[in-house]
Amino acid sequence: MNFNTFARATLFAVLGFGAIAAQASTMPMDDSGVMQYRYGDNLDVKKVLSIQDDQSDACGLVNTRMDYLDSKGQQQSVQYRTYATGGCHEN
């Protein structure tokens, strides 16, 4: 593989990651009091109340919010990223 081929492949990879990041940066949900989940966080979930996506017809990363009750009966909310596939295929 010569340098030009490598440079083009690198450019397309960087542009592809940029497109994914742009798609993932959708408008955030109402996040007052919502915990941002980080991999490895321990959640105290006794009962899930609801799960909501930013965009159900998207294809790619979207914000998802889960409202739940903890073991003390307190309502909590956590926001995290999921991969939506609803808009990936044409019907």
Backbone hydrogen bonds, N-H to C=O, Kabsch-Sander energy under -0.5 kcal/mol:
donor,donor_aa,acceptor,acceptor_aa,energy
6,F,2,N,-2.1
7,A,3,F,-2.9
8,R,4,N,-2.4
9,A,5,T,-2.4
10,T,6,F,-2.3
11,L,7,A,-2.3
12,F,8,R,-2.6
13,A,9,A,-2.0
14,V,10,T,-2.5
15,L,11,L,-2.5
16,G,12,F,-2.3
17,F,13,A,-2.3
18,G,14,V,-2.1
19,A,15,L,-2.1
20,I,16,G,-2.0
21,A,17,F,-2.4
22,A,18,G,-2.3
23,Q,19,A,-2.2
24,A,20,I,-2.1
25,S,21,A,-1.1
26,T,24,A,-1.5
31,D,29,M,-0.8
33,G,31,D,-0.7
34,V,31,D,-1.4
35,M,77,S,-2.4
37,Y,35,M,-0.7
37,Y,79,Q,-2.8
41,D,38,R,-2.6
43,L,41,D,-0.6
45,V,43,L,-1.1
46,K,44,D,-0.6
46,K,69,L,-3.2
47,K,69,L,-1.6
49,L,67,D,-2.8
50,S,67,D,-1.8
52,Q,65,R,-2.7
54,D,63,N,-2.1
58,A,55,Q,-0.8
60,G,84,A,-2.2
62,V,82,T,-2.6
64,T,80,Y,-3.2
65,R,52,Q,-2.8
66,M,78,V,-2.8
67,D,50,S,-2.5
68,Y,76,Q,-2.6
69,L,47,K,-2.9
70,D,74,Q,-2.3
73,G,70,D,-2.1
76,Q,68,Y,-3.3
78,V,66,M,-2.2
79,Q,35,M,-3.2
80,Y,64,T,-2.7
82,T,62,V,-2.2
84,A,60,G,-3.3
84,A,82,T,-0.7
87,G,58,A,-2.5
88,C,85,T,-1.4
